[in-house]
Amino acid sequence: MKTIIKYSIYIGIVLTLFLNAERWINQIIPTSDFVQNSTLLFQYGGMIGYSLVIVFITMLQSEGFHQIHLYKPKLSLWLKNVYVSISLLFIVIAMIEYTFQSAVLLVLIFMLLTATLDMIRDKIIQDHEGNTLHPKKTIH
């Protein structure tokens, strides 16, 4: 739960910064052909980087789906299919209309969804591996 709240706060801070940063950048950088061409290269690089981040985060979740599969195979398959579909949707959204600000916000929202999935996975594993009457405690 703390992770979801933390990512929600991050999304709010980044949204505020980027809405104001675009205005500051437009005042500082003059418009010329060279700047527009180099901006296009940065935009392509950002699109590729954004897609790779989403794919990388999705690939990291495969171990979590394997852990859930040991206890609930049908739920694991369903969660994996929904998660991969959401990942593809996030990539398609960025490819349709890409701006740096929206890409950063979409990555943060995707990480919030991933944190929610991790909470679900941890809850399922804890329910099956933990004993509610005699929980294991680590004494330091």
Secondary structure, DSSP 8 states (H G I E B T S, - for coil): -HHHHHHHHHHHHHHHHHHHHHHHHHHHS---HHHHHHHHHHHHHHHHHHHHHHHHHHHHTHHHHHHHHHH-HHHHHHHHHHHHHHHHHHHHHHHHS--HHHHHHHHHHHHHHHHHHHHHHHHHHHHHH--SSS------
